Amino acid sequence: MPTYSYKATDSAGKIVKGTLEAAEERGVVARLQDMGYIPIRISLAERDRRRLDLDLSKNIISIFKGISNKDVVSFTQDLSVLLEAGLPVDRALSTLIDVAEKEKFKEVIKDLLKAVQGGSYFSDALAKHPRVFSTFYVNMVRAGEAGGVLEAVLGRLGVFLESSQDLRDYIKSAMVYPVFLVFVGGISIIILLTFVIPKFSIIFSDMGQSIPLSTRFLLGLSEILRTYWLLILGGFGAIYFFLRRYIRTTAGRLKLDQYKMNFPVGGELIKKIEVARFARTLGTLTQSGVPILQALKLVKEIIGNKVIARSMGKVYERVKEGDRLAKPLAEAGIFPLLAIQMITVGEETGKLDKMLLRVAETYEKVVRNMVKRFISFLEPAMILAMGLVVGFIVISMLMAIFSMSEMPF
């Protein structure tokens, strides 16, 4: 029978830690509740033992690290559990101060507690920390407070944040190997051009026109890199600086996002990611009682692609005039037919929020499959490209060496 470690709180709000043996996690929850404890976190003991070895280093590092999305996800889920157990907001926050691992986040929670104890709404306290809690987060909590269902809204919010984080983490982890290949391959080519080939240039210096064209090209490229490397770096730096400034403008960002959407394979992937994000965000908001027009405004702020965000403005105006959501979404020409049909069914059956979440789950799976296929194609393509470049360099040098043996002495 597996052993689980737990972190819980008693009726006085004191943190209690320990281990229990149970067939599954639900058994641990039931036993803790029988003991009069409110479970906060439960995990397999083996994982906790590994974490304990790194506790000291984590505590030191946490002083310098900022607050991440994962910290906010854990905070939201833990707060939801405590509120569902019947604790008031101030006592729940007081308990979570001891649970938080990062000192910066502890200070944020202390500030939230102070504001709540001073008579402020919890949503107003959250709004004072815009770098930690987004406008979307604050409005979700505000809707929960207005409807008297804060614990339920926080539960949905925790699921939303976790799903969004999982999707981002999956895409990032999938891109690690291709980025590593580009980095290693690029460094290898630079070393060949700047350190290896110059050694041969001394040998070839007296050969004149007998050197093959490809070898002369490599020798010239190597000479340019070694002589003007500082100028080249400065040029790339200047291009990056001006492009970055241009992208920060409204027109520049729109052009970049339009280019991304038209890019082969990658454009379709971006559309699917935004569809999943749109559906999950709008579904979570409407499920939590946020009016559809206010929800559409919030969705527009969250969507990363400005072309799609601009189309959301048109959707908002059409819905405001009395149209159903599916029609202007279809006319926007961005959302796939399947998503439009599912949203139409949701509107006709009065279950728009549930259908939107179903759309999100569907397209999150589609995104994962597309990323998997894209990476499976990208990795061999990059290996082949690097191999061709290195092969061209090696063959060019060998051709020059072989041509030396044919020279009359």
N, C-alpha and C positions, 0 to 999 in steps of 0.2 A: 504494500500500500504506500503510495507516494506521501512524502512529507511536504507540507506547505508552511511557509512563513507568513505571518500576517502582521498588519499594522491596523490598530483599531483605537477607538476612544470609549471611555466609560461614561456613565451618566453625569459625571462631574466635568467632562471635557478633557480628561487626562489621557495622553497617548500611551497605549499599551502595545508592546511587541512580544512575539513569541512564535512557536511552531506547533502545528497540529497534524496528525495523520488522518487522511480521509481519502475515499475513493476518487472524489472529484472536488472541484472548487466549491460547488454548491453545498457540499457537506460541511466544509469549513465555515461557510457563511451561517448555516443553520446552527452549528455548535456555538459559534461566537454570539449569536443572538440569544441562544439559550443561557449563555453565561452573563447576559446583560450588557454585552459590548456592541458597538456600532462599527462594523468592518469598513475600513477605508481602502486598503490595498492588500491583495492576496497574491502570492506568487510561489512557485516551486522553490524549496529551500536551497537546492543546488545553485540556482541562479543568484540567490541572495548571498551565498557564501563567496561566489566569485566577486560580487559587488563589494563585499566587506573588505577584500584585499586592496581595493582601490579607494576606499572611503577617504583616507587622509589626503591622497593626491587630488581627489575630486573636490574636497573642501577647500584646498589651496587654490585650485584652478577656478572654482566657482566665484572666488572674490574678483577675478579679472574678467570672467566671461559675462556676456550680456544675457538678457532673458530671451529664450528661444520660443518658437511656436510649440514645441513639445512641452515646455514648462506650462504654457497657458492651457494646453490640452489636459494635462494632469490636474491642474488647479480646477478647471471646469468640471471634470469628471468627479473629483473628490468632493467638491462643494455640492454637486448634485446629490451624491450619496448621503452626505450629512444632512442636507435639507429634507430629503425624502424620509430620513430617519426621525424627523421631527425637531431637529435643532433649529433655533432661530439663527438669522444671518450672522449676527455679531459673534455668537458662540462658535459657529462653524468657521468663521474667519480666524478666530482666536486659535482654534485647533489646527488650522492649516498653516499657521505661522511656524509651528513646530515641525510640520511635515515638509515644508519647502526646503530644498537643498541649497539653492543659491541665495547668497546674502542680499543681492539686489532685489530678488523677488520677495524675500522676507520683508524688506523695507516697503515694497509696494503694497503687500497685504496688510502690513501695520497701518499704512496710510488709509487704506480702504476701511479697516476696522475703526480707526479714529473718526473718519467721516460719517460712517454709519452710526456709531455711538453718539455723534454730535447731532443726529437727527436728519442727515441727508438720505435721499434715496440711494439704494445700492447702484443703480444705473448712473446717477450723477457722480458718485464716487469713482466709478470706472471711467467715466468720460474725462476725468482729470489726468488720466494716463493714456493718451492717444497712441504713444509708441508701443504700448503693451497690448491694449485692448482696442480693436478697430471700431469704426463707426457701426459696422454690421453687428459686432458683438454687443455694443452698448444698446443698440436699438432692439435686439433680440431680448436682452434682459429687461429693457423698459416695457416691452410688450408683455413679458411674463409677469412683471410687477402689476401692470394695469389689469391683467386678467386673473390675478391671484394664483397663477400656476408657475411660479418662478422655478421650482425644483424640476418640473416637467420640461420647461423650456431649456434649462441648463443641461438636462439629460440629452435633449435633441441637439443642442449646441455642441456638446462634447462629442457626440457621434459624427456631426458634420465636420468639426475640426480634425478629428482623428482620421476620417475618410480622406479629407483633403490633404492632410499631412502624409498619409500612406501613399497616395497617388504621386505626390511630389517626390517622396523618398524613392519610390520605385523608378521613376524616370531618371533621377539623379544617379542612383546606383547602376542603372543600365548604361549610363553614359560614361562611367568611370573607366572602363577598359578601352573604348575608342579614344578618349582623351589621352589616356596613358600611351596608347600606340602612337598618336600624333606627336606627343611630346618626345618620346624616346626616338621615334623615326626622324623628327626634325633635328634633334640634338646630334644624332649620328651623321646626318647629311652635312650639317654645319661643321662638325669635326673633320669629316672627309675633305670638305672644300677648303677649310682654313688651315689645317695642320698636316694632312696626309699628302694632298696633291701638290702643295708648294715644295715638298721634298723632291718630287719628280721633276718640277720645273727646272731645277738646276741641271738635271740630266738631259732634259730636252732643249736646253737653251741654245745649243749650237746646231740643232737639227733643221731649223728654218722651215721651209715649205713641205718637207717630208712628213711632218706631223699630221695625222688625220684631222679632219675638220672638227669632229666631236671632241678630240683632245684639246685642240686650240680653244674651242668654246669653253671647256671646263677650266683651262688655265687662265683664260681671260676673266671668267666669273670668279675664280678664286682670288685673282689679283684685285678685282673690284671690291670684293668682300673684305679683304685684309686691309686695303688702303682707305676705303671710304666707310668702314663699318660704323664709325661714330655718326657720320652724315646720314647713313641709311637708317640707323636707329632713331635719330632725330626726326627724319622724314616720316617714319611710321608713327612716332609719337605725336607729331603735329597733325597727321591725318586722323589719328584716333581722337585727339583733343577736339578738332573741329567737327568731326562726325558726331561725337558725343554731345557737343553743344547744339548741333543741328537737330539731333534726335530728341533733345529735351524740349524743342519747340513743338507746338501743336501740329504744324504742317509736316515737320520732319518725322514725328512719331507716327502720324497717319500713313505717310509714304512707306516707312519701314514695316509697319504692321500689314499694309496692303501687299508689300513684296513678300513677307513671310507667308501670307495666306495663298499666294500664287506659286510658291515654291513647290516643286514636285515632291510628292510623298509627305514632306514636312508640313506643307500647307494643310493637307487633309488632317494630319495629326493635330495641328493647332486648333482647327475647327472642332474636332471631336473633344479635345480637352476643354475648350470654352463651352461647348454644349453641356458637358458633364457638370462643369462648375456652375453654369447658369441654372440648370435643372435642380441641382442639389441645394443651391442657395435659395432659389425661389420656393422650392418645396418646403425647406426647413422654415422659412419665414412665414409662409401661409399656414403651415401646420401649427405654428406657434401663435397664430392669431393676428399677425401683422396684415393690414389691408393690402390688397393686391397692388394698388397704385404706389403706396409707400414702399412695398417690397420691390417693385420694378426700379424705383429710384435707387435703392440700396444695391441692387444687382448691377446696375449700370456702373457704380463706383468700384465694384469688386472685379468686374471683367477686365483682364489685362490687355486684351487686344482692343485698341482704340477704334478700329473700323467697326468691330462688332458692338462695342459700347455705344458708338454713334447711332447704329441701327436700333439699339435699345431705346434711344430717345424717341425715335419714330414710333416704336411699338407702344411706348408709354402714352404718347399722344392719341394713338388710335384706340387704346383701351379706355383712356379717359373720355373719349367721345362716345363710348358705348359698345365698341367691337369686342368680340371674344378674343382671347389671347392667341389662339392657334392661327387665326387668319393673318394678322400682321406679321407673325413669326414666319409664316410660309412665304409671304411677299418679300420679306427681308432677303431671301435667297441664300441664307447661311446655314439654317438648321436642316438636317436630313429629313426626308419624308417620313421615316419611321418615327422619329421624335415628334413630328407634327401630328401624326395620326394618334400616337399615344396621348398627347396633350389634349387633342380633340375629344377622345374617349373620356379622359378625366373630367373635362368640362361638362360633357353631356351627362355623365353619371354623378356629378357633384363630388367627385373624389380627385380634384385637381392636385392637391398636395401629395397624395399617395402616388399618383401617376407620375408626377414630376420626380419624386424620389426613385421610382422604378426606372425612369428615363436615365437618371444619374447613374444608377447601378449598372444599367445596360451599357452605357457609353464609357464608363470607367473600365469595364471589362474589355470593350473594344479598344480603348487606348492602350491597355496593357498588352493586348495581342498585337496591336500595330507596332508598339515599341519593340516587342520581342522579335517580330519579323524584320523590322527596320535594322535592329542591331545585328541580327543573324546575317543580313545582307551587307551591312556596313563594315563589320569586322574583316571578312575575307577581302572585300574591296579595298580597304585601307592597307591591309597586309600586301596585297598585290601591287598597289600603287607605290608603296615604299620599296617593295622588291624591285619594281621596274626602275625607279630612280637610282637605287644603289647599284642595280645591275648595269644600268647605262654608264655610271661612273667607272665601275670596275672594267667593263668591256672597253670603254674608251681608253683607259690607261693601258690595258693589255694590248690593244691594237697599236698604240704608240711604241710599246716595248718590242712587239713583233716587227714593226716597221724598222726599228733600229738594227735588227739582225740582217735586214735586207740591204742596208746602206753599204756602198762600196767604201772601203778604207784605203 
